[in-house]
Amino acid sequence: MKPIKKLKGKTVGIVGLGSSQLEYNLAKSHSQHFDEVWAINNVASVIYHDRVFMMDPPARFLDTDNAGGQTEGIRKLLLKHDKPIYTCVDDERCNENLMEYPIAEIVKDLNCHYLNNTVAYAIAFALWNQVGCLKLFGIDFSYKGNLHFAEAGRACVEFWLCKCSEAGMQIEVASSSGLLDTSIPLNEKLYGYHRLDDPLLPVLKDGVLTVQKQSAFEKKVTEEQILIGRHDEHLKPVEPNKW
């Protein structure tokens, strides 16, 4: 298999099974653009998508109930689906859209074999195909408020996201997801500095990531507040008589 030329520089959404997948629906309802959407496992039974990543052998779903609640949904996908389903091995019982993941090509071209969960495979596939922007929903792994519960695989996913970022890919994570500490409050993101009376915040300024004291940041935000009705021309608010 060779990289898919039409994916180069495109915007791709990856939607997993975590609770922040709900933000994908919100993004779509607010007309966020996706050139393609990739579903992880049985999320494919719920949302419109262009590709499915299901790296377990099909036999796990066809011959056992080991996948729990996902089993029946994925069985239906494997037997009758019109989108590519990437997996680790072919199975003659499945439809013709079942595709073996290009593992040899990706390991060789990206010079890395650290792939311990399905999401990591999808991200590596995006990197191999030179996707321009990756938007992640439902890729959570750890859950705020429960320090003793976390799914395996977060380190591997964040490792691949780092490789994507270093390659120039734009990475966006659902705001409620713990991935890349996205859901952590801004004034708690920089360890150590978060304990200061005036914490340092990571701030994007003129396209450059820098740090700024919270007091200065709050002052700037206050000064730049927009009053609807006075400075709202660019927002194009809906008039009451148009509701």
Secondary structure as GFF3:
##gff-version 3
##sequence-region A 1 243
A	DSSP	three_ten_helix	5	7	.	.	.	ID=ss1
A	DSSP	beta_strand	11	15	.	.	.	ID=ss2
A	DSSP	three_ten_helix	19	21	.	.	.	ID=ss3
A	DSSP	alpha_helix	22	29	.	.	.	ID=ss4
A	DSSP	beta_strand	36	40	.	.	.	ID=ss5
A	DSSP	three_ten_helix	41	45	.	.	.	ID=ss6
A	DSSP	beta_strand	51	53	.	.	.	ID=ss7
A	DSSP	alpha_helix	59	62	.	.	.	ID=ss8
A	DSSP	three_ten_helix	68	70	.	.	.	ID=ss9
A	DSSP	alpha_helix	71	79	.	.	.	ID=ss10
A	DSSP	beta_strand	85	87	.	.	.	ID=ss11
A	DSSP	beta_strand	98	100	.	.	.	ID=ss12
A	DSSP	alpha_helix	103	110	.	.	.	ID=ss13
A	DSSP	alpha_helix	118	128	.	.	.	ID=ss14
A	DSSP	beta_strand	133	137	.	.	.	ID=ss15
A	DSSP	alpha_helix	154	166	.	.	.	ID=ss16
A	DSSP	beta_strand	170	173	.	.	.	ID=ss17
A	DSSP	three_ten_helix	179	181	.	.	.	ID=ss18
A	DSSP	three_ten_helix	186	188	.	.	.	ID=ss19
A	DSSP	three_ten_helix	193	195	.	.	.	ID=ss20
A	DSSP	beta_strand	200	205	.	.	.	ID=ss21
A	DSSP	beta_strand	208	213	.	.	.	ID=ss22
A	DSSP	alpha_helix	214	223	.	.	.	ID=ss23
A	DSSP	three_ten_helix	233	235	.	.	.	ID=ss24
A	DSSP	three_ten_helix	240	242	.	.	.	ID=ss25
###
